[in-house]
Amino acid sequence: MKTMIGVMGSVAGFNEQAKDLSHRLGKAIAQHRCAIITGACPGLPHDAVLGARAAGGLTVGVSPGHNFAEHTIKYDSPWKEYDVLIYTGSGLMGREITGVRSCDIVVLVGGRSGTLGEFSIAYDEGKLIGVLQGTGGIAEHVATLVKVINKDTGAQVVYDDDPDRLVTRLVELNAARRQTMSHDVFMAPLLSTGGNGGNGNDERDHIEGIQQAIDAMEKQIQRLQASIAEQRKQMECYLDLAALGHPEKG
C-alpha cells in the first residue's frame, strides 16, 4: 500500500520561490513511490501535483464538490492532472477533514487561514506533519503555533527548507511510526493479560493474549480492505466520468 502524503497550502498570495519548492516537493513525493493527495485546488498544492505527475507519481484530489461539474464549474478547480478525484460535497472547509484523515503524512507549503485549519486537524489527530520552510505564510509560523498550543497529541512536526530532504525524513519517520503502531497492536493484549499470581494459568493467559492480538490484527486488515474497496469504487466512478468525454475547459 502506498504511503499517502498530503500537501496543504496557499491557493494564492505566494511567490515564484514557493512555486518552485512546491513543484520539487511533489517530484520528491513521487520519487519516494508515495501518492500525493491535495484538496484538488489551484495554487501551491497544484504545483506539487504537477511535480509528482511529471515524475510519474499517483495523484489524488479531495474535491469540495458533489460531482465533476461542481468541481470544475462552481469551484473552478483543476482535474486533468489527477488520477483519482474524490467528491465530498462538503465545500471548501468541510472537505479538509476527509483530506487530512486520508493522509499518512501532511506537508504544509505556505498557507493562510484554510491551511491553518488543516494543520489544526492534523495536529489534533496526532499526524506526522512536515513544514516546507521558505514558502511563506503559515509554514513560517508553525513552530510558534506548536509552542502556543502546548498540547501533546502524538503529532510530530518536521521542519526543512529542502523538499527532497524533508520527504526523505518524513518517509523514514513514518516507517518507524508504523512499526511502533504494529508492535503496540500485537503486544497490547499480551501485556494486558499479565500473570495470575502463580496460580498455574500463565500458559492459558499467554495463549489467550496471542489470540486477542490476532483478532486485533484481523480487524485492522478488514478496515484496510474496506478502505481499498472504497478507493476502487471511487476510481470506477472517475473512469465512468472520463468515458463520457467531458469537454476540456478553454
Short mmCIF file of the C-alpha atoms (twelve columns), coordinates in Angstrom:
data_MODEL
# 
_entry.id   MODEL 
# 
loop_
_atom_site.group_PDB 
_atom_site.id 
_atom_site.type_symbol 
_atom_site.label_atom_id 
_atom_site.label_alt_id 
_atom_site.label_comp_id 
_atom_site.label_asym_id 
_atom_site.label_seq_id 
_atom_site.Cartn_x 
_atom_site.Cartn_y 
_atom_site.Cartn_z 
_atom_site.pdbx_PDB_model_num 
ATOM 1   C CA . MET A 1   0.000   0.000   0.000   1 
ATOM 2   C CA . LYS A 2   1.369   3.409   -0.974  1 
ATOM 3   C CA . THR A 3   2.125   5.997   1.673   1 
ATOM 4   C CA . MET A 4   -0.284  8.930   1.237   1 
ATOM 5   C CA . ILE A 5   1.367   12.330  1.570   1 
ATOM 6   C CA . GLY A 6   -0.985  15.288  1.706   1 
ATOM 7   C CA . VAL A 7   0.174   18.698  0.522   1 
ATOM 8   C CA . MET A 8   -1.802  21.568  2.038   1 
ATOM 9   C CA . GLY A 9   -1.091  25.197  1.278   1 
ATOM 10  C CA . SER A 10  -1.712  28.525  -0.402  1 
ATOM 11  C CA . VAL A 11  -4.132  28.881  -3.300  1 
ATOM 12  C CA . ALA A 12  -2.950  32.474  -3.839  1 
ATOM 13  C CA . GLY A 13  -0.551  35.078  -2.453  1 
ATOM 14  C CA . PHE A 14  2.746   33.222  -2.996  1 
ATOM 15  C CA . ASN A 15  5.944   33.893  -4.957  1 
ATOM 16  C CA . GLU A 16  7.983   32.030  -7.577  1 
ATOM 17  C CA . GLN A 17  10.293  30.513  -4.963  1 
ATOM 18  C CA . ALA A 18  7.331   28.903  -3.218  1 
ATOM 19  C CA . LYS A 19  6.067   27.558  -6.558  1 
ATOM 20  C CA . ASP A 20  9.452   26.023  -7.348  1 
ATOM 21  C CA . LEU A 21  9.800   24.465  -3.890  1 
ATOM 22  C CA . SER A 22  6.278   23.017  -4.130  1 
ATOM 23  C CA . HIS A 23  6.995   21.517  -7.563  1 
ATOM 24  C CA . ARG A 24  10.183  19.927  -6.205  1 
ATOM 25  C CA . LEU A 25  8.204   18.647  -3.221  1 
ATOM 26  C CA . GLY A 26  5.738   16.835  -5.474  1 
ATOM 27  C CA . LYS A 27  8.572   15.360  -7.514  1 
ATOM 28  C CA . ALA A 28  10.261  14.088  -4.343  1 
ATOM 29  C CA . ILE A 29  6.995   12.500  -3.171  1 
ATOM 30  C CA . ALA A 30  6.696   10.576  -6.445  1 
ATOM 31  C CA . GLN A 31  10.357  9.557   -6.405  1 
ATOM 32  C CA . HIS A 32  9.812   8.008   -2.961  1 
ATOM 33  C CA . ARG A 33  6.961   5.969   -4.524  1 
ATOM 34  C CA . CYS A 34  4.373   7.722   -2.391  1 
ATOM 35  C CA . ALA A 35  0.995   9.036   -3.555  1 
ATOM 36  C CA . ILE A 36  0.249   12.752  -3.308  1 
ATOM 37  C CA . ILE A 37  -3.144  13.917  -2.068  1 
ATOM 38  C CA . THR A 38  -4.399  17.509  -2.115  1 
ATOM 39  C CA . GLY A 39  -7.649  19.432  -1.895  1 
ATOM 40  C CA . ALA A 40  -7.799  19.314  -5.718  1 
ATOM 41  C CA . CYS A 41  -7.276  23.073  -5.714  1 
ATOM 42  C CA . PRO A 42  -5.115  25.577  -7.611  1 
ATOM 43  C CA . GLY A 43  -2.013  27.185  -6.112  1 
ATOM 44  C CA . LEU A 44  0.959   25.623  -4.345  1 
ATOM 45  C CA . PRO A 45  -0.707  22.217  -3.777  1 
ATOM 46  C CA . HIS A 46  -1.357  22.031  -7.518  1 
ATOM 47  C CA . ASP A 47  2.280   22.901  -8.249  1 
ATOM 48  C CA . ALA A 48  3.188   19.904  -6.092  1 
ATOM 49  C CA . VAL A 49  0.741   17.763  -8.081  1 
ATOM 50  C CA . LEU A 50  2.408   18.897  -11.317 1 
ATOM 51  C CA . GLY A 51  5.788   17.899  -9.907  1 
ATOM 52  C CA . ALA A 52  4.504   14.489  -8.848  1 
ATOM 53  C CA . ARG A 53  2.795   13.976  -12.190 1 
ATOM 54  C CA . ALA A 54  5.986   14.817  -14.084 1 
ATOM 55  C CA . ALA A 55  7.812   12.183  -12.050 1 
ATOM 56  C CA . GLY A 56  5.170   9.518   -12.722 1 
ATOM 57  C CA . GLY A 57  3.544   9.637   -9.281  1 
ATOM 58  C CA . LEU A 58  -0.024  8.764   -8.264  1 
ATOM 59  C CA . THR A 59  -2.132  11.907  -7.759  1 
ATOM 60  C CA . VAL A 60  -5.320  12.058  -5.677  1 
ATOM 61  C CA . GLY A 61  -7.599  15.052  -5.160  1 
ATOM 62  C CA . VAL A 62  -10.270 15.520  -2.489  1 
ATOM 63  C CA . SER A 63  -12.839 17.778  -4.129  1 
ATOM 64  C CA . PRO A 64  -15.198 20.134  -2.282  1 
ATOM 65  C CA . GLY A 65  -17.847 19.449  -4.927  1 
ATOM 66  C CA . HIS A 66  -20.586 16.841  -5.234  1 
ATOM 67  C CA . ASN A 67  -19.548 15.841  -8.738  1 
ATOM 68  C CA . PHE A 68  -17.342 16.640  -11.714 1 
ATOM 69  C CA . ALA A 69  -19.496 19.541  -12.883 1 
ATOM 70  C CA . GLU A 70  -19.462 21.233  -9.475  1 
ATOM 71  C CA . HIS A 71  -15.731 20.654  -9.137  1 
ATOM 72  C CA . THR A 72  -14.894 22.261  -12.470 1 
ATOM 73  C CA . ILE A 73  -17.601 24.931  -12.777 1 
ATOM 74  C CA . LYS A 74  -18.594 26.027  -9.269  1 
ATOM 75  C CA . TYR A 75  -15.121 25.705  -7.729  1 
ATOM 76  C CA . ASP A 76  -13.153 26.279  -10.946 1 
ATOM 77  C CA . SER A 77  -10.646 23.650  -9.853  1 
ATOM 78  C CA . PRO A 78  -8.153  21.575  -11.862 1 
ATOM 79  C CA . TRP A 79  -8.801  17.931  -12.741 1 
ATOM 80  C CA . LYS A 80  -6.711  16.746  -15.703 1 
ATOM 81  C CA . GLU A 81  -3.584  16.124  -13.609 1 
ATOM 82  C CA . TYR A 82  -5.362  13.830  -11.128 1 
ATOM 83  C CA . ASP A 83  -5.542  10.046  -11.320 1 
ATOM 84  C CA . VAL A 84  -8.361  9.991   -8.752  1 
ATOM 85  C CA . LEU A 85  -10.871 12.640  -7.660  1 
ATOM 86  C CA . ILE A 86  -12.904 12.012  -4.503  1 
ATOM 87  C CA . TYR A 87  -16.104 14.077  -4.424  1 
ATOM 88  C CA . THR A 88  -17.041 15.013  -0.853  1 
ATOM 89  C CA . GLY A 89  -19.787 17.591  -1.452  1 
ATOM 90  C CA . SER A 90  -18.581 19.165  1.794   1 
ATOM 91  C CA . GLY A 91  -17.464 22.536  0.489   1 
ATOM 92  C CA . LEU A 92  -14.030 24.102  0.792   1 
ATOM 93  C CA . MET A 93  -13.773 23.854  4.569   1 
ATOM 94  C CA . GLY A 94  -15.707 20.631  5.093   1 
ATOM 95  C CA . ARG A 95  -13.505 18.584  2.780   1 
ATOM 96  C CA . GLU A 96  -10.471 19.348  4.970   1 
ATOM 97  C CA . ILE A 97  -11.295 16.594  7.470   1 
ATOM 98  C CA . THR A 98  -11.572 13.972  4.731   1 
ATOM 99  C CA . GLY A 99  -8.352  15.201  3.141   1 
ATOM 100 C CA . VAL A 100 -6.290  15.187  6.325   1 
ATOM 101 C CA . ARG A 101 -7.626  11.849  7.557   1 
ATOM 102 C CA . SER A 102 -6.771  10.265  4.203   1 
ATOM 103 C CA . CYS A 103 -3.089  11.107  4.702   1 
ATOM 104 C CA . ASP A 104 -0.290  9.271   6.455   1 
ATOM 105 C CA . ILE A 105 1.780   12.447  6.308   1 
ATOM 106 C CA . VAL A 106 0.693   16.081  5.935   1 
ATOM 107 C CA . VAL A 107 3.064   18.680  4.444   1 
ATOM 108 C CA . LEU A 108 2.407   22.425  4.692   1 
ATOM 109 C CA . VAL A 109 3.517   24.807  1.944   1 
ATOM 110 C CA . GLY A 110 2.852   28.488  2.560   1 
ATOM 111 C CA . GLY A 111 -0.770  28.766  3.589   1 
ATOM 112 C CA . ARG A 112 -3.303  31.110  5.089   1 
ATOM 113 C CA . SER A 113 -6.478  30.535  7.138   1 
ATOM 114 C CA . GLY A 114 -7.531  27.344  5.304   1 
ATOM 115 C CA . THR A 115 -4.098  25.794  5.759   1 
ATOM 116 C CA . LEU A 116 -4.192  26.775  9.415   1 
ATOM 117 C CA . GLY A 117 -7.393  24.731  9.747   1 
ATOM 118 C CA . GLU A 118 -5.783  21.727  8.060   1 
ATOM 119 C CA . PHE A 119 -2.769  21.997  10.345  1 
ATOM 120 C CA . SER A 120 -5.055  22.109  13.397  1 
ATOM 121 C CA . ILE A 121 -6.879  18.943  12.313  1 
ATOM 122 C CA . ALA A 122 -3.628  17.120  11.564  1 
ATOM 123 C CA . TYR A 123 -2.021  18.201  14.839  1 
ATOM 124 C CA . ASP A 124 -5.033  17.302  16.966  1 
ATOM 125 C CA . GLU A 125 -5.223  13.852  15.338  1 
ATOM 126 C CA . GLY A 126 -1.583  13.085  16.019  1 
ATOM 127 C CA . LYS A 127 -0.380  13.127  12.411  1 
ATOM 128 C CA . LEU A 128 3.177   13.263  11.142  1 
ATOM 129 C CA . ILE A 129 3.495   16.808  9.797   1 
ATOM 130 C CA . GLY A 130 6.147   18.294  7.532   1 
ATOM 131 C CA . VAL A 131 6.713   22.020  7.117   1 
ATOM 132 C CA . LEU A 132 8.438   23.201  3.943   1 
ATOM 133 C CA . GLN A 133 10.173  26.357  5.087   1 
ATOM 134 C CA . GLY A 134 10.859  29.176  2.662   1 
ATOM 135 C CA . THR A 135 7.336   29.009  1.194   1 
ATOM 136 C CA . GLY A 136 5.944   31.849  3.329   1 
ATOM 137 C CA . GLY A 137 2.566   32.061  5.054   1 
ATOM 138 C CA . ILE A 138 1.561   29.734  7.864   1 
ATOM 139 C CA . ALA A 139 4.538   27.475  7.173   1 
ATOM 140 C CA . GLU A 140 6.869   30.119  8.616   1 
ATOM 141 C CA . HIS A 141 4.941   30.298  11.918  1 
ATOM 142 C CA . VAL A 142 4.188   26.663  12.749  1 
ATOM 143 C CA . ALA A 143 6.975   26.396  15.334  1 
ATOM 144 C CA . THR A 144 5.419   29.312  17.247  1 
ATOM 145 C CA . LEU A 145 1.941   27.786  16.940  1 
ATOM 146 C CA . VAL A 146 3.153   24.489  18.401  1 
ATOM 147 C CA . LYS A 147 4.595   26.330  21.410  1 
ATOM 148 C CA . VAL A 148 1.375   28.282  21.919  1 
ATOM 149 C CA . ILE A 149 -0.801  25.159  21.571  1 
ATOM 150 C CA . ASN A 150 1.329   23.357  24.173  1 
ATOM 151 C CA . LYS A 151 -0.616  20.108  23.792  1 
ATOM 152 C CA . ASP A 152 0.687   16.551  23.447  1 
ATOM 153 C CA . THR A 153 -1.411  14.853  20.782  1 
ATOM 154 C CA . GLY A 154 1.181   12.433  19.476  1 
ATOM 155 C CA . ALA A 155 1.795   14.637  16.441  1 
ATOM 156 C CA . GLN A 156 5.350   15.002  15.150  1 
ATOM 157 C CA . VAL A 157 6.390   18.145  13.278  1 
ATOM 158 C CA . VAL A 158 9.427   18.172  10.988  1 
ATOM 159 C CA . TYR A 159 10.873  21.383  9.528   1 
ATOM 160 C CA . ASP A 160 13.129  21.673  6.485   1 
ATOM 161 C CA . ASP A 161 13.781  24.083  3.634   1 
ATOM 162 C CA . ASP A 162 14.852  21.344  1.206   1 
ATOM 163 C CA . PRO A 163 11.939  19.384  -0.339  1 
ATOM 164 C CA . ASP A 164 13.946  16.227  -1.064  1 
ATOM 165 C CA . ARG A 165 15.439  16.082  2.414   1 
ATOM 166 C CA . LEU A 166 12.078  16.826  4.025   1 
ATOM 167 C CA . VAL A 167 10.315  13.967  2.202   1 
ATOM 168 C CA . THR A 168 13.176  11.556  2.988   1 
ATOM 169 C CA . ARG A 169 12.977  12.390  6.698   1 
ATOM 170 C CA . LEU A 170 9.184   12.110  6.744   1 
ATOM 171 C CA . VAL A 171 9.118   8.748   4.944   1 
ATOM 172 C CA . GLU A 172 11.689  7.319   7.357   1 
ATOM 173 C CA . LEU A 173 9.786   8.614   10.383  1 
ATOM 174 C CA . ASN A 174 6.503   7.280   9.024   1 
ATOM 175 C CA . ALA A 175 8.003   3.802   8.590   1 
ATOM 176 C CA . ALA A 176 9.225   3.904   12.181  1 
ATOM 177 C CA . ARG A 177 5.821   5.054   13.445  1 
ATOM 178 C CA . ARG A 178 4.064   2.261   11.541  1 
ATOM 179 C CA . GLN A 179 6.412   -0.309  13.019  1 
ATOM 180 C CA . THR A 180 5.772   1.017   16.520  1 
ATOM 181 C CA . MET A 181 1.994   1.017   15.996  1 
ATOM 182 C CA . SER A 182 2.037   -2.559  14.663  1 
ATOM 183 C CA . HIS A 183 4.096   -3.642  17.653  1 
ATOM 184 C CA . ASP A 184 1.657   -1.946  20.042  1 
ATOM 185 C CA . VAL A 185 -1.359  -3.598  18.377  1 
ATOM 186 C CA . PHE A 186 0.265   -7.006  18.767  1 
ATOM 187 C CA . MET A 187 1.691   -6.519  22.268  1 
ATOM 188 C CA . ALA A 188 -1.188  -4.685  24.000  1 
ATOM 189 C CA . PRO A 189 -3.342  -7.816  24.539  1 
ATOM 190 C CA . LEU A 190 -0.306  -9.766  25.749  1 
ATOM 191 C CA . LEU A 191 0.674   -7.076  28.220  1 
ATOM 192 C CA . SER A 192 -2.889  -6.613  29.433  1 
ATOM 193 C CA . THR A 193 -3.280  -10.290 30.447  1 
ATOM 194 C CA . GLY A 194 -0.177  -10.481 32.613  1 
ATOM 195 C CA . GLY A 195 0.265   -13.262 35.181  1 
ATOM 196 C CA . ASN A 196 -2.256  -14.574 37.661  1 
ATOM 197 C CA . GLY A 197 -0.074  -14.678 40.749  1 
ATOM 198 C CA . GLY A 198 1.412   -18.087 40.008  1 
ATOM 199 C CA . ASN A 199 -1.937  -19.936 40.007  1 
ATOM 200 C CA . GLY A 200 -0.952  -22.150 37.065  1 
ATOM 201 C CA . ASN A 201 -2.924  -20.178 34.448  1 
ATOM 202 C CA . ASP A 202 0.020   -18.316 32.865  1 
ATOM 203 C CA . GLU A 203 0.160   -20.567 29.798  1 
ATOM 204 C CA . ARG A 204 -3.570  -20.220 29.173  1 
ATOM 205 C CA . ASP A 205 -3.339  -16.424 29.591  1 
ATOM 206 C CA . HIS A 206 -0.449  -16.324 27.137  1 
ATOM 207 C CA . ILE A 207 -2.450  -18.253 24.516  1 
ATOM 208 C CA . GLU A 208 -5.500  -16.031 25.055  1 
ATOM 209 C CA . GLY A 209 -3.305  -12.962 24.682  1 
ATOM 210 C CA . ILE A 210 -1.936  -14.177 21.361  1 
ATOM 211 C CA . GLN A 211 -5.471  -14.907 20.149  1 
ATOM 212 C CA . GLN A 212 -6.578  -11.406 21.086  1 
ATOM 213 C CA . ALA A 213 -3.614  -9.953  19.212  1 
ATOM 214 C CA . ILE A 214 -4.519  -11.991 16.131  1 
ATOM 215 C CA . ASP A 215 -8.142  -10.825 16.368  1 
ATOM 216 C CA . ALA A 216 -6.991  -7.195  16.564  1 
ATOM 217 C CA . MET A 217 -4.756  -7.616  13.531  1 
ATOM 218 C CA . GLU A 218 -7.569  -9.265  11.553  1 
ATOM 219 C CA . LYS A 219 -9.869  -6.324  12.339  1 
ATOM 220 C CA . GLN A 220 -7.166  -3.938  11.141  1 
ATOM 221 C CA . ILE A 221 -6.869  -5.895  7.889   1 
ATOM 222 C CA . GLN A 222 -10.652 -5.754  7.425   1 
ATOM 223 C CA . ARG A 223 -10.592 -1.965  7.828   1 
ATOM 224 C CA . LEU A 224 -7.831  -1.673  5.256   1 
ATOM 225 C CA . GLN A 225 -9.729  -3.933  2.839   1 
ATOM 226 C CA . ALA A 226 -12.832 -1.774  3.240   1 
ATOM 227 C CA . SER A 227 -10.766 1.331   2.524   1 
ATOM 228 C CA . ILE A 228 -9.274  -0.252  -0.589  1 
ATOM 229 C CA . ALA A 229 -12.739 -1.249  -1.806  1 
ATOM 230 C CA . GLU A 230 -13.941 2.342   -1.355  1 
ATOM 231 C CA . GLN A 231 -10.953 3.685   -3.284  1 
ATOM 232 C CA . ARG A 232 -11.608 1.234   -6.110  1 
ATOM 233 C CA . LYS A 233 -15.220 2.378   -6.172  1 
ATOM 234 C CA . GLN A 234 -14.117 5.994   -6.460  1 
ATOM 235 C CA . MET A 235 -11.731 5.052   -9.265  1 
ATOM 236 C CA . GLU A 236 -14.525 3.277   -11.161 1 
ATOM 237 C CA . CYS A 237 -16.708 6.396   -10.854 1 
ATOM 238 C CA . TYR A 238 -13.888 8.531   -12.192 1 
ATOM 239 C CA . LEU A 239 -13.325 6.181   -15.135 1 
ATOM 240 C CA . ASP A 240 -17.057 6.275   -15.905 1 
ATOM 241 C CA . LEU A 241 -16.946 10.068  -15.936 1 
ATOM 242 C CA . ALA A 242 -13.845 10.075  -18.125 1 
ATOM 243 C CA . ALA A 243 -15.558 7.694   -20.567 1 
ATOM 244 C CA . LEU A 244 -18.350 10.239  -21.027 1 
ATOM 245 C CA . GLY A 245 -15.823 12.549  -22.642 1 
ATOM 246 C CA . HIS A 246 -16.153 15.768  -20.647 1 
ATOM 247 C CA . PRO A 247 -15.181 18.783  -22.769 1 
ATOM 248 C CA . GLU A 248 -11.981 20.418  -21.678 1 
ATOM 249 C CA . LYS A 249 -12.145 23.968  -20.423 1 
ATOM 250 C CA . GLY A 250 -10.649 26.615  -22.651 1 
# 
